[in-house]
Structure formats: C-alpha cells, structure tokens
Amino acid sequence: MDIADNPQSGDTTIEKNGLKVFLEMKAQGMLMNTTIDFQDGRGFMITGMQQQGNSCGSCSC
C-alpha cells in the first residue's frame, strides 16, 4: 500500500466522502466485500478481506 496522488494505468478509483482510493486490478478481487475503516490510535482496520491464491493461511494478506 502506497500513498498516491493519481491512479496508475489500469487502476480503479473509488471515492467516498472526498477520499479517493486507487486499486490495482490484482487487489480488486481481494478487497471485494471488504470494509476499510480508520480508527484513531489504531490506524486502518480492514475486515472481510478474501484470500486469493495465497497459501500462507496465517497472514491477513
């Protein structure tokens, strides 16, 4: 995850309440039906992320 001013070629742009998020195509499937929330003192909280072709099973990626 990086901070970007503009999307790269092939990215999808999602905008809500003035916040723009640029998603790479490979991230779109993983983040489908996912909630990303920011909480003070904790940072970004991601819930509902789907694993796609990841064999590690023990990480949240």
PDBQT receptor file of N, H, CA, C and O in Angstrom, charges set to zero:
ATOM      1  N   MET A   1       0.853  -1.158   0.000  1.00  0.00    +0.000 N 
ATOM      2  CA  MET A   1       0.000   0.000   0.000  1.00  0.00    +0.000 C 
ATOM      3  C   MET A   1       0.903   1.226   0.000  1.00  0.00    +0.000 C 
ATOM      4  O   MET A   1       1.840   1.331   0.792  1.00  0.00    +0.000 OA
ATOM      5  N   ASP A   2       0.600   2.149  -0.905  1.00  0.00    +0.000 N 
ATOM      6  H   ASP A   2      -0.161   2.063  -1.548  1.00  0.00    +0.000 HD
ATOM      7  CA  ASP A   2       1.343   3.390  -1.004  1.00  0.00    +0.000 C 
ATOM      8  C   ASP A   2       0.367   4.554  -1.058  1.00  0.00    +0.000 C 
ATOM      9  O   ASP A   2      -0.817   4.378  -1.346  1.00  0.00    +0.000 OA
ATOM     10  N   ILE A   3       0.876   5.738  -0.779  1.00  0.00    +0.000 N 
ATOM     11  H   ILE A   3       1.838   5.881  -0.544  1.00  0.00    +0.000 HD
ATOM     12  CA  ILE A   3       0.097   6.955  -0.958  1.00  0.00    +0.000 C 
ATOM     13  C   ILE A   3       0.387   7.460  -2.360  1.00  0.00    +0.000 C 
ATOM     14  O   ILE A   3       1.546   7.577  -2.758  1.00  0.00    +0.000 OA
ATOM     15  N   ALA A   4      -0.669   7.760  -3.109  1.00  0.00    +0.000 N 
ATOM     16  H   ALA A   4      -1.611   7.665  -2.786  1.00  0.00    +0.000 HD
ATOM     17  CA  ALA A   4      -0.510   8.222  -4.487  1.00  0.00    +0.000 C 
ATOM     18  C   ALA A   4      -1.425   9.412  -4.732  1.00  0.00    +0.000 C 
ATOM     19  O   ALA A   4      -2.520   9.488  -4.175  1.00  0.00    +0.000 OA
ATOM     20  N   ASP A   5      -0.976  10.331  -5.561  1.00  0.00    +0.000 N 
ATOM     21  H   ASP A   5      -0.086  10.269  -6.013  1.00  0.00    +0.000 HD
ATOM     22  CA  ASP A   5      -1.788  11.491  -5.926  1.00  0.00    +0.000 C 
ATOM     23  C   ASP A   5      -2.755  11.178  -7.058  1.00  0.00    +0.000 C 
ATOM     24  O   ASP A   5      -3.829  11.772  -7.155  1.00  0.00    +0.000 OA
ATOM     25  N   ASN A   6      -2.360  10.233  -7.915  1.00  0.00    +0.000 N 
ATOM     26  H   ASN A   6      -1.488   9.750  -7.836  1.00  0.00    +0.000 HD
ATOM     27  CA  ASN A   6      -3.143   9.892  -9.100  1.00  0.00    +0.000 C 
ATOM     28  C   ASN A   6      -3.104   8.391  -9.334  1.00  0.00    +0.000 C 
ATOM     29  O   ASN A   6      -2.160   7.721  -8.917  1.00  0.00    +0.000 OA
ATOM     30  N   PRO A   7      -4.133   7.853 -10.005  1.00  0.00    +0.000 N 
ATOM     31  CA  PRO A   7      -4.125   6.415 -10.300  1.00  0.00    +0.000 C 
ATOM     32  C   PRO A   7      -3.090   6.076 -11.369  1.00  0.00    +0.000 C 
ATOM     33  O   PRO A   7      -2.726   6.915 -12.193  1.00  0.00    +0.000 OA
ATOM     34  N   GLN A   8      -2.631   4.843 -11.337  1.00  0.00    +0.000 N 
ATOM     35  H   GLN A   8      -2.927   4.162 -10.668  1.00  0.00    +0.000 HD
ATOM     36  CA  GLN A   8      -1.754   4.306 -12.373  1.00  0.00    +0.000 C 
ATOM     37  C   GLN A   8      -2.636   3.673 -13.450  1.00  0.00    +0.000 C 
ATOM     38  O   GLN A   8      -3.823   3.438 -13.222  1.00  0.00    +0.000 OA
ATOM     39  N   SER A   9      -2.074   3.405 -14.586  1.00  0.00    +0.000 N 
ATOM     40  H   SER A   9      -1.110   3.596 -14.771  1.00  0.00    +0.000 HD
ATOM     41  CA  SER A   9      -2.810   2.777 -15.672  1.00  0.00    +0.000 C 
ATOM     42  C   SER A   9      -3.417   1.454 -15.200  1.00  0.00    +0.000 C 
ATOM     43  O   SER A   9      -2.712   0.614 -14.642  1.00  0.00    +0.000 OA
ATOM     44  N   GLY A  10      -4.708   1.268 -15.418  1.00  0.00    +0.000 N 
ATOM     45  H   GLY A  10      -5.281   1.951 -15.872  1.00  0.00    +0.000 HD
ATOM     46  CA  GLY A  10      -5.388   0.037 -15.031  1.00  0.00    +0.000 C 
ATOM     47  C   GLY A  10      -6.002   0.068 -13.644  1.00  0.00    +0.000 C 
ATOM     48  O   GLY A  10      -6.731  -0.854 -13.279  1.00  0.00    +0.000 OA
ATOM     49  N   ASP A  11      -5.724   1.116 -12.850  1.00  0.00    +0.000 N 
ATOM     50  H   ASP A  11      -5.132   1.865 -13.146  1.00  0.00    +0.000 HD
ATOM     51  CA  ASP A  11      -6.288   1.217 -11.507  1.00  0.00    +0.000 C 
ATOM     52  C   ASP A  11      -7.767   1.582 -11.566  1.00  0.00    +0.000 C 
ATOM     53  O   ASP A  11      -8.214   2.245 -12.503  1.00  0.00    +0.000 OA
ATOM     54  N   THR A  12      -8.517   1.147 -10.565  1.00  0.00    +0.000 N 
ATOM     55  H   THR A  12      -8.153   0.609  -9.804  1.00  0.00    +0.000 HD
ATOM     56  CA  THR A  12      -9.896   1.568 -10.370  1.00  0.00    +0.000 C 
ATOM     57  C   THR A  12      -9.902   2.632  -9.282  1.00  0.00    +0.000 C 
ATOM     58  O   THR A  12      -9.213   2.491  -8.272  1.00  0.00    +0.000 OA
ATOM     59  N   THR A  13     -10.671   3.690  -9.478  1.00  0.00    +0.000 N 
ATOM     60  H   THR A  13     -11.231   3.805 -10.298  1.00  0.00    +0.000 HD
ATOM     61  CA  THR A  13     -10.764   4.758  -8.487  1.00  0.00    +0.000 C 
ATOM     62  C   THR A  13     -12.097   4.657  -7.767  1.00  0.00    +0.000 C 
ATOM     63  O   THR A  13     -13.153   4.595  -8.397  1.00  0.00    +0.000 OA
ATOM     64  N   ILE A  14     -12.039   4.641  -6.440  1.00  0.00    +0.000 N 
ATOM     65  H   ILE A  14     -11.182   4.691  -5.928  1.00  0.00    +0.000 HD
ATOM     66  CA  ILE A  14     -13.230   4.638  -5.600  1.00  0.00    +0.000 C 
ATOM     67  C   ILE A  14     -13.170   5.920  -4.776  1.00  0.00    +0.000 C 
ATOM     68  O   ILE A  14     -12.135   6.232  -4.187  1.00  0.00    +0.000 OA
ATOM     69  N   GLU A  15     -14.271   6.661  -4.733  1.00  0.00    +0.000 N 
ATOM     70  H   GLU A  15     -15.111   6.408  -5.212  1.00  0.00    +0.000 HD
ATOM     71  CA  GLU A  15     -14.302   7.905  -3.966  1.00  0.00    +0.000 C 
ATOM     72  C   GLU A  15     -15.502   7.907  -3.040  1.00  0.00    +0.000 C 
ATOM     73  O   GLU A  15     -16.620   7.602  -3.453  1.00  0.00    +0.000 OA
ATOM     74  N   LYS A  16     -15.262   8.254  -1.782  1.00  0.00    +0.000 N 
ATOM     75  H   LYS A  16     -14.354   8.502  -1.446  1.00  0.00    +0.000 HD
ATOM     76  CA  LYS A  16     -16.346   8.350  -0.803  1.00  0.00    +0.000 C 
ATOM     77  C   LYS A  16     -15.988   9.452   0.188  1.00  0.00    +0.000 C 
ATOM     78  O   LYS A  16     -14.890   9.466   0.745  1.00  0.00    +0.000 OA
ATOM     79  N   ASN A  17     -16.904  10.358   0.400  1.00  0.00    +0.000 N 
ATOM     80  H   ASN A  17     -17.796  10.347  -0.052  1.00  0.00    +0.000 HD
ATOM     81  CA  ASN A  17     -16.715  11.474   1.332  1.00  0.00    +0.000 C 
ATOM     82  C   ASN A  17     -15.429  12.239   1.063  1.00  0.00    +0.000 C 
ATOM     83  O   ASN A  17     -14.755  12.666   2.000  1.00  0.00    +0.000 OA
ATOM     84  N   GLY A  18     -15.081  12.415  -0.206  1.00  0.00    +0.000 N 
ATOM     85  H   GLY A  18     -15.628  12.068  -0.967  1.00  0.00    +0.000 HD
ATOM     86  CA  GLY A  18     -13.904  13.186  -0.582  1.00  0.00    +0.000 C 
ATOM     87  C   GLY A  18     -12.593  12.424  -0.561  1.00  0.00    +0.000 C 
ATOM     88  O   GLY A  18     -11.563  12.966  -0.962  1.00  0.00    +0.000 OA
ATOM     89  N   LEU A  19     -12.604  11.179  -0.102  1.00  0.00    +0.000 N 
ATOM     90  H   LEU A  19     -13.440  10.738   0.224  1.00  0.00    +0.000 HD
ATOM     91  CA  LEU A  19     -11.395  10.351  -0.070  1.00  0.00    +0.000 C 
ATOM     92  C   LEU A  19     -11.355   9.481  -1.317  1.00  0.00    +0.000 C 
ATOM     93  O   LEU A  19     -12.318   8.773  -1.612  1.00  0.00    +0.000 OA
ATOM     94  N   LYS A  20     -10.259   9.528  -2.043  1.00  0.00    +0.000 N 
ATOM     95  H   LYS A  20      -9.477  10.103  -1.803  1.00  0.00    +0.000 HD
ATOM     96  CA  LYS A  20     -10.094   8.689  -3.229  1.00  0.00    +0.000 C 
ATOM     97  C   LYS A  20      -9.127   7.554  -2.919  1.00  0.00    +0.000 C 
ATOM     98  O   LYS A  20      -8.072   7.758  -2.319  1.00  0.00    +0.000 OA
ATOM     99  N   VAL A  21      -9.508   6.369  -3.339  1.00  0.00    +0.000 N 
ATOM    100  H   VAL A  21     -10.365   6.203  -3.827  1.00  0.00    +0.000 HD
ATOM    101  CA  VAL A  21      -8.659   5.189  -3.197  1.00  0.00    +0.000 C 
ATOM    102  C   VAL A  21      -8.453   4.615  -4.589  1.00  0.00    +0.000 C 
ATOM    103  O   VAL A  21      -9.411   4.415  -5.336  1.00  0.00    +0.000 OA
ATOM    104  N   PHE A  22      -7.194   4.351  -4.935  1.00  0.00    +0.000 N 
ATOM    105  H   PHE A  22      -6.415   4.514  -4.329  1.00  0.00    +0.000 HD
ATOM    106  CA  PHE A  22      -6.851   3.770  -6.228  1.00  0.00    +0.000 C 
ATOM    107  C   PHE A  22      -6.483   2.315  -6.009  1.00  0.00    +0.000 C 
ATOM    108  O   PHE A  22      -5.577   2.015  -5.232  1.00  0.00    +0.000 OA
ATOM    109  N   LEU A  23      -7.175   1.407  -6.683  1.00  0.00    +0.000 N 
ATOM    110  H   LEU A  23      -7.911   1.650  -7.315  1.00  0.00    +0.000 HD
ATOM    111  CA  LEU A  23      -6.939  -0.032  -6.520  1.00  0.00    +0.000 C 
ATOM    112  C   LEU A  23      -6.321  -0.631  -7.767  1.00  0.00    +0.000 C 
ATOM    113  O   LEU A  23      -6.808  -0.434  -8.880  1.00  0.00    +0.000 OA
ATOM    114  N   GLU A  24      -5.232  -1.369  -7.561  1.00  0.00    +0.000 N 
ATOM    115  H   GLU A  24      -4.836  -1.529  -6.656  1.00  0.00    +0.000 HD
ATOM    116  CA  GLU A  24      -4.668  -2.143  -8.661  1.00  0.00    +0.000 C 
ATOM    117  C   GLU A  24      -5.637  -3.259  -8.998  1.00  0.00    +0.000 C 
ATOM    118  O   GLU A  24      -6.402  -3.694  -8.136  1.00  0.00    +0.000 OA
ATOM    119  N   MET A  25      -5.620  -3.728 -10.230  1.00  0.00    +0.000 N 
ATOM    120  H   MET A  25      -4.999  -3.375 -10.930  1.00  0.00    +0.000 HD
ATOM    121  CA  MET A  25      -6.540  -4.779 -10.655  1.00  0.00    +0.000 C 
ATOM    122  C   MET A  25      -6.408  -6.024  -9.774  1.00  0.00    +0.000 C 
ATOM    123  O   MET A  25      -7.417  -6.636  -9.424  1.00  0.00    +0.000 OA
ATOM    124  N   LYS A  26      -5.175  -6.410  -9.407  1.00  0.00    +0.000 N 
ATOM    125  H   LYS A  26      -4.355  -5.914  -9.691  1.00  0.00    +0.000 HD
ATOM    126  CA  LYS A  26      -4.998  -7.626  -8.599  1.00  0.00    +0.000 C 
ATOM    127  C   LYS A  26      -5.563  -7.472  -7.189  1.00  0.00    +0.000 C 
ATOM    128  O   LYS A  26      -5.860  -8.474  -6.539  1.00  0.00    +0.000 OA
ATOM    129  N   ALA A  27      -5.718  -6.238  -6.702  1.00  0.00    +0.000 N 
ATOM    130  H   ALA A  27      -5.477  -5.424  -7.230  1.00  0.00    +0.000 HD
ATOM    131  CA  ALA A  27      -6.263  -6.012  -5.360  1.00  0.00    +0.000 C 
ATOM    132  C   ALA A  27      -7.786  -6.014  -5.347  1.00  0.00    +0.000 C 
ATOM    133  O   ALA A  27      -8.395  -6.224  -4.298  1.00  0.00    +0.000 OA
ATOM    134  N   GLN A  28      -8.399  -5.784  -6.487  1.00  0.00    +0.000 N 
ATOM    135  H   GLN A  28      -7.904  -5.613  -7.339  1.00  0.00    +0.000 HD
ATOM    136  CA  GLN A  28      -9.853  -5.664  -6.534  1.00  0.00    +0.000 C 
ATOM    137  C   GLN A  28     -10.567  -6.922  -6.048  1.00  0.00    +0.000 C 
ATOM    138  O   GLN A  28     -11.537  -6.820  -5.297  1.00  0.00    +0.000 OA
ATOM    139  N   GLY A  29     -10.117  -8.088  -6.453  1.00  0.00    +0.000 N 
ATOM    140  H   GLY A  29      -9.329  -8.170  -7.063  1.00  0.00    +0.000 HD
ATOM    141  CA  GLY A  29     -10.744  -9.336  -6.020  1.00  0.00    +0.000 C 
ATOM    142  C   GLY A  29     -10.583  -9.576  -4.531  1.00  0.00    +0.000 C 
ATOM    143  O   GLY A  29     -11.501 -10.067  -3.875  1.00  0.00    +0.000 OA
ATOM    144  N   MET A  30      -9.416  -9.230  -3.994  1.00  0.00    +0.000 N 
ATOM    145  H   MET A  30      -8.670  -8.831  -4.527  1.00  0.00    +0.000 HD
ATOM    146  CA  MET A  30      -9.163  -9.420  -2.565  1.00  0.00    +0.000 C 
ATOM    147  C   MET A  30     -10.010  -8.481  -1.715  1.00  0.00    +0.000 C 
ATOM    148  O   MET A  30     -10.400  -8.835  -0.602  1.00  0.00    +0.000 OA
ATOM    149  N   LEU A  31     -10.295  -7.295  -2.227  1.00  0.00    +0.000 N 
ATOM    150  H   LEU A  31      -9.978  -7.008  -3.131  1.00  0.00    +0.000 HD
ATOM    151  CA  LEU A  31     -10.989  -6.290  -1.428  1.00  0.00    +0.000 C 
ATOM    152  C   LEU A  31     -12.488  -6.223  -1.680  1.00  0.00    +0.000 C 
ATOM    153  O   LEU A  31     -13.172  -5.371  -1.112  1.00  0.00    +0.000 OA
ATOM    154  N   MET A  32     -13.008  -7.113  -2.528  1.00  0.00    +0.000 N 
ATOM    155  H   MET A  32     -12.452  -7.805  -2.989  1.00  0.00    +0.000 HD
ATOM    156  CA  MET A  32     -14.442  -7.172  -2.754  1.00  0.00    +0.000 C 
ATOM    157  C   MET A  32     -15.140  -7.512  -1.440  1.00  0.00    +0.000 C 
ATOM    158  O   MET A  32     -14.710  -8.426  -0.736  1.00  0.00    +0.000 OA
ATOM    159  N   ASN A  33     -16.196  -6.800  -1.104  1.00  0.00    +0.000 N 
ATOM    160  H   ASN A  33     -16.545  -6.058  -1.676  1.00  0.00    +0.000 HD
ATOM    161  CA  ASN A  33     -16.951  -7.013   0.146  1.00  0.00    +0.000 C 
ATOM    162  C   ASN A  33     -16.108  -6.766   1.389  1.00  0.00    +0.000 C 
ATOM    163  O   ASN A  33     -16.362  -7.353   2.441  1.00  0.00    +0.000 OA
ATOM    164  N   THR A  34     -15.102  -5.897   1.272  1.00  0.00    +0.000 N 
ATOM    165  H   THR A  34     -14.896  -5.420   0.417  1.00  0.00    +0.000 HD
ATOM    166  CA  THR A  34     -14.218  -5.572   2.379  1.00  0.00    +0.000 C 
ATOM    167  C   THR A  34     -14.542  -4.182   2.907  1.00  0.00    +0.000 C 
ATOM    168  O   THR A  34     -14.891  -3.285   2.140  1.00  0.00    +0.000 OA
ATOM    169  N   THR A  35     -14.427  -4.007   4.212  1.00  0.00    +0.000 N 
ATOM    170  H   THR A  35     -14.144  -4.736   4.835  1.00  0.00    +0.000 HD
ATOM    171  CA  THR A  35     -14.609  -2.703   4.834  1.00  0.00    +0.000 C 
ATOM    172  C   THR A  35     -13.258  -2.210   5.317  1.00  0.00    +0.000 C 
ATOM    173  O   THR A  35     -12.544  -2.917   6.029  1.00  0.00    +0.000 OA
ATOM    174  N   ILE A  36     -12.910  -0.976   4.920  1.00  0.00    +0.000 N 
ATOM    175  H   ILE A  36     -13.490  -0.402   4.342  1.00  0.00    +0.000 HD
ATOM    176  CA  ILE A  36     -11.683  -0.341   5.381  1.00  0.00    +0.000 C 
ATOM    177  C   ILE A  36     -12.092   0.870   6.194  1.00  0.00    +0.000 C 
ATOM    178  O   ILE A  36     -12.793   1.747   5.690  1.00  0.00    +0.000 OA
ATOM    179  N   ASP A  37     -11.662   0.928   7.451  1.00  0.00    +0.000 N 
ATOM    180  H   ASP A  37     -11.093   0.215   7.861  1.00  0.00    +0.000 HD
ATOM    181  CA  ASP A  37     -12.047   1.995   8.357  1.00  0.00    +0.000 C 
ATOM    182  C   ASP A  37     -10.797   2.514   9.054  1.00  0.00    +0.000 C 
ATOM    183  O   ASP A  37      -9.872   1.747   9.319  1.00  0.00    +0.000 OA
ATOM    184  N   PHE A  38     -10.761   3.805   9.351  1.00  0.00    +0.000 N 
ATOM    185  H   PHE A  38     -11.513   4.428   9.135  1.00  0.00    +0.000 HD
ATOM    186  CA  PHE A  38      -9.648   4.378  10.094  1.00  0.00    +0.000 C 
ATOM    187  C   PHE A  38     -10.101   4.655  11.513  1.00  0.00    +0.000 C 
ATOM    188  O   PHE A  38     -11.141   5.277  11.727  1.00  0.00    +0.000 OA
ATOM    189  N   GLN A  39      -9.317   4.190  12.495  1.00  0.00    +0.000 N 
ATOM    190  H   GLN A  39      -8.472   3.684  12.321  1.00  0.00    +0.000 HD
ATOM    191  CA  GLN A  39      -9.629   4.416  13.895  1.00  0.00    +0.000 C 
ATOM    192  C   GLN A  39      -8.451   5.121  14.546  1.00  0.00    +0.000 C 
ATOM    193  O   GLN A  39      -7.308   4.682  14.422  1.00  0.00    +0.000 OA
ATOM    194  N   ASP A  40      -8.735   6.221  15.241  1.00  0.00    +0.000 N 
ATOM    195  H   ASP A  40      -9.664   6.578  15.341  1.00  0.00    +0.000 HD
ATOM    196  CA  ASP A  40      -7.679   6.948  15.940  1.00  0.00    +0.000 C 
ATOM    197  C   ASP A  40      -6.931   6.012  16.886  1.00  0.00    +0.000 C 
ATOM    198  O   ASP A  40      -7.543   5.223  17.607  1.00  0.00    +0.000 OA
ATOM    199  N   GLY A  41      -5.627   6.105  16.875  1.00  0.00    +0.000 N 
ATOM    200  H   GLY A  41      -5.130   6.746  16.290  1.00  0.00    +0.000 HD
ATOM    201  CA  GLY A  41      -4.796   5.285  17.758  1.00  0.00    +0.000 C 
ATOM    202  C   GLY A  41      -4.547   3.873  17.248  1.00  0.00    +0.000 C 
ATOM    203  O   GLY A  41      -3.679   3.173  17.771  1.00  0.00    +0.000 OA
ATOM    204  N   ARG A  42      -5.298   3.441  16.231  1.00  0.00    +0.000 N 
ATOM    205  H   ARG A  42      -6.003   4.010  15.807  1.00  0.00    +0.000 HD
ATOM    206  CA  ARG A  42      -5.130   2.087  15.711  1.00  0.00    +0.000 C 
ATOM    207  C   ARG A  42      -4.751   2.073  14.245  1.00  0.00    +0.000 C 
ATOM    208  O   ARG A  42      -4.102   1.134  13.786  1.00  0.00    +0.000 OA
ATOM    209  N   GLY A  43      -5.148   3.109  13.493  1.00  0.00    +0.000 N 
ATOM    210  H   GLY A  43      -5.675   3.872  13.867  1.00  0.00    +0.000 HD
ATOM    211  CA  GLY A  43      -4.848   3.149  12.064  1.00  0.00    +0.000 C 
ATOM    212  C   GLY A  43      -5.967   2.529  11.250  1.00  0.00    +0.000 C 
ATOM    213  O   GLY A  43      -7.122   2.502  11.677  1.00  0.00    +0.000 OA
ATOM    214  N   PHE A  44      -5.615   2.031  10.074  1.00  0.00    +0.000 N 
ATOM    215  H   PHE A  44      -4.678   2.053   9.727  1.00  0.00    +0.000 HD
ATOM    216  CA  PHE A  44      -6.605   1.437   9.176  1.00  0.00    +0.000 C 
ATOM    217  C   PHE A  44      -6.951   0.031   9.637  1.00  0.00    +0.000 C 
ATOM    218  O   PHE A  44      -6.067  -0.784   9.902  1.00  0.00    +0.000 OA
ATOM    219  N   MET A  45      -8.246  -0.242   9.729  1.00  0.00    +0.000 N 
ATOM    220  H   MET A  45      -8.964   0.420   9.513  1.00  0.00    +0.000 HD
ATOM    221  CA  MET A  45      -8.749  -1.562  10.096  1.00  0.00    +0.000 C 
ATOM    222  C   MET A  45      -9.451  -2.139   8.870  1.00  0.00    +0.000 C 
ATOM    223  O   MET A  45     -10.342  -1.504   8.305  1.00  0.00    +0.000 OA
ATOM    224  N   ILE A  46      -9.050  -3.345   8.461  1.00  0.00    +0.000 N 
ATOM    225  H   ILE A  46      -8.326  -3.860   8.920  1.00  0.00    +0.000 HD
ATOM    226  CA  ILE A  46      -9.612  -3.993   7.282  1.00  0.00    +0.000 C 
ATOM    227  C   ILE A  46     -10.340  -5.255   7.729  1.00  0.00    +0.000 C 
ATOM    228  O   ILE A  46      -9.754  -6.124   8.376  1.00  0.00    +0.000 OA
ATOM    229  N   THR A  47     -11.621  -5.351   7.380  1.00  0.00    +0.000 N 
ATOM    230  H   THR A  47     -12.097  -4.646   6.854  1.00  0.00    +0.000 HD
ATOM    231  CA  THR A  47     -12.391  -6.544   7.734  1.00  0.00    +0.000 C 
ATOM    232  C   THR A  47     -13.037  -7.128   6.479  1.00  0.00    +0.000 C 
ATOM    233  O   THR A  47     -13.434  -6.393   5.575  1.00  0.00    +0.000 OA
ATOM    234  N   GLY A  48     -13.136  -8.436   6.436  1.00  0.00    +0.000 N 
ATOM    235  H   GLY A  48     -12.813  -9.033   7.171  1.00  0.00    +0.000 HD
ATOM    236  CA  GLY A  48     -13.796  -9.127   5.342  1.00  0.00    +0.000 C 
ATOM    237  C   GLY A  48     -12.917  -9.405   4.137  1.00  0.00    +0.000 C 
ATOM    238  O   GLY A  48     -13.430  -9.775   3.081  1.00  0.00    +0.000 OA
ATOM    239  N   MET A  49     -11.585  -9.235   4.267  1.00  0.00    +0.000 N 
ATOM    240  H   MET A  49     -11.169  -8.935   5.125  1.00  0.00    +0.000 HD
ATOM    241  CA  MET A  49     -10.690  -9.444   3.132  1.00  0.00    +0.000 C 
ATOM    242  C   MET A  49     -10.658 -10.914   2.741  1.00  0.00    +0.000 C 
ATOM    243  O   MET A  49     -10.592 -11.796   3.598  1.00  0.00    +0.000 OA
ATOM    244  N   GLN A  50     -10.706 -11.169   1.434  1.00  0.00    +0.000 N 
ATOM    245  H   GLN A  50     -10.759 -10.453   0.738  1.00  0.00    +0.000 HD
ATOM    246  CA  GLN A  50     -10.662 -12.527   0.898  1.00  0.00    +0.000 C 
ATOM    247  C   GLN A  50      -9.243 -12.882   0.476  1.00  0.00    +0.000 C 
ATOM    248  O   GLN A  50      -8.561 -12.071  -0.150  1.00  0.00    +0.000 OA
ATOM    249  N   GLN A  51      -8.798 -14.079   0.811  1.00  0.00    +0.000 N 
ATOM    250  H   GLN A  51      -9.352 -14.738   1.320  1.00  0.00    +0.000 HD
ATOM    251  CA  GLN A  51      -7.501 -14.551   0.328  1.00  0.00    +0.000 C 
ATOM    252  C   GLN A  51      -7.681 -15.093  -1.082  1.00  0.00    +0.000 C 
ATOM    253  O   GLN A  51      -8.637 -15.820  -1.353  1.00  0.00    +0.000 OA
ATOM    254  N   GLN A  52      -6.771 -14.745  -1.975  1.00  0.00    +0.000 N 
ATOM    255  H   GLN A  52      -5.994 -14.154  -1.754  1.00  0.00    +0.000 HD
ATOM    256  CA  GLN A  52      -6.837 -15.195  -3.369  1.00  0.00    +0.000 C 
ATOM    257  C   GLN A  52      -5.525 -15.839  -3.749  1.00  0.00    +0.000 C 
ATOM    258  O   GLN A  52      -4.531 -15.138  -3.939  1.00  0.00    +0.000 OA
ATOM    259  N   GLY A  53      -5.492 -17.134  -3.863  1.00  0.00    +0.000 N 
ATOM    260  H   GLY A  53      -6.300 -17.703  -3.708  1.00  0.00    +0.000 HD
ATOM    261  CA  GLY A  53      -4.291 -17.815  -4.313  1.00  0.00    +0.000 C 
ATOM    262  C   GLY A  53      -3.136 -17.701  -3.348  1.00  0.00    +0.000 C 
ATOM    263  O   GLY A  53      -1.979 -17.841  -3.746  1.00  0.00    +0.000 OA
ATOM    264  N   ASN A  54      -3.427 -17.449  -2.088  1.00  0.00    +0.000 N 
ATOM    265  H   ASN A  54      -4.366 -17.335  -1.764  1.00  0.00    +0.000 HD
ATOM    266  CA  ASN A  54      -2.389 -17.289  -1.084  1.00  0.00    +0.000 C 
ATOM    267  C   ASN A  54      -2.341 -18.554  -0.236  1.00  0.00    +0.000 C 
ATOM    268  O   ASN A  54      -3.340 -18.933   0.375  1.00  0.00    +0.000 OA
ATOM    269  N   SER A  55      -1.223 -19.186  -0.199  1.00  0.00    +0.000 N 
ATOM    270  H   SER A  55      -0.411 -18.879  -0.695  1.00  0.00    +0.000 HD
ATOM    271  CA  SER A  55      -1.131 -20.472   0.507  1.00  0.00    +0.000 C 
ATOM    272  C   SER A  55      -0.662 -20.320   1.942  1.00  0.00    +0.000 C 
ATOM    273  O   SER A  55      -0.573 -21.317   2.658  1.00  0.00    +0.000 OA
ATOM    274  N   CYS A  56      -0.356 -19.100   2.389  1.00  0.00    +0.000 N 
ATOM    275  H   CYS A  56      -0.428 -18.290   1.807  1.00  0.00    +0.000 HD
ATOM    276  CA  CYS A  56       0.215 -18.970   3.731  1.00  0.00    +0.000 C 
ATOM    277  C   CYS A  56      -0.834 -19.215   4.809  1.00  0.00    +0.000 C 
ATOM    278  O   CYS A  56      -0.519 -19.813   5.839  1.00  0.00    +0.000 OA
ATOM    279  N   GLY A  57      -2.073 -18.769   4.601  1.00  0.00    +0.000 N 
ATOM    280  H   GLY A  57      -2.329 -18.284   3.765  1.00  0.00    +0.000 HD
ATOM    281  CA  GLY A  57      -3.149 -19.063   5.545  1.00  0.00    +0.000 C 
ATOM    282  C   GLY A  57      -3.033 -18.395   6.894  1.00  0.00    +0.000 C 
ATOM    283  O   GLY A  57      -4.052 -18.244   7.568  1.00  0.00    +0.000 OA
ATOM    284  N   SER A  58      -1.853 -17.981   7.335  1.00  0.00    +0.000 N 
ATOM    285  H   SER A  58      -1.025 -18.103   6.788  1.00  0.00    +0.000 HD
ATOM    286  CA  SER A  58      -1.716 -17.408   8.670  1.00  0.00    +0.000 C 
ATOM    287  C   SER A  58      -1.602 -15.892   8.654  1.00  0.00    +0.000 C 
ATOM    288  O   SER A  58      -1.549 -15.272   9.716  1.00  0.00    +0.000 OA
ATOM    289  N   CYS A  59      -1.564 -15.288   7.490  1.00  0.00    +0.000 N 
ATOM    290  H   CYS A  59      -1.608 -15.792   6.627  1.00  0.00    +0.000 HD
ATOM    291  CA  CYS A  59      -1.449 -13.824   7.450  1.00  0.00    +0.000 C 
ATOM    292  C   CYS A  59      -2.774 -13.208   7.033  1.00  0.00    +0.000 C 
ATOM    293  O   CYS A  59      -3.702 -13.917   6.643  1.00  0.00    +0.000 OA
ATOM    294  N   SER A  60      -2.859 -11.893   7.117  1.00  0.00    +0.000 N 
ATOM    295  H   SER A  60      -2.105 -11.317   7.435  1.00  0.00    +0.000 HD
ATOM    296  CA  SER A  60      -4.105 -11.212   6.763  1.00  0.00    +0.000 C 
ATOM    297  C   SER A  60      -4.066 -10.642   5.358  1.00  0.00    +0.000 C 
ATOM    298  O   SER A  60      -4.898  -9.807   5.003  1.00  0.00    +0.000 OA
ATOM    299  N   CYS A  61      -3.101 -11.089   4.551  1.00  0.00    +0.000 N 
ATOM    300  H   CYS A  61      -2.426 -11.767   4.840  1.00  0.00    +0.000 HD
ATOM    301  CA  CYS A  61      -2.978 -10.519   3.199  1.00  0.00    +0.000 C 
ATOM    302  C   CYS A  61      -3.832 -11.236   2.186  1.00  0.00    +0.000 C 
ATOM    303  O   CYS A  61      -3.833 -10.871   1.010  1.00  0.00    +0.000 OA
TER     304      CYS A  61
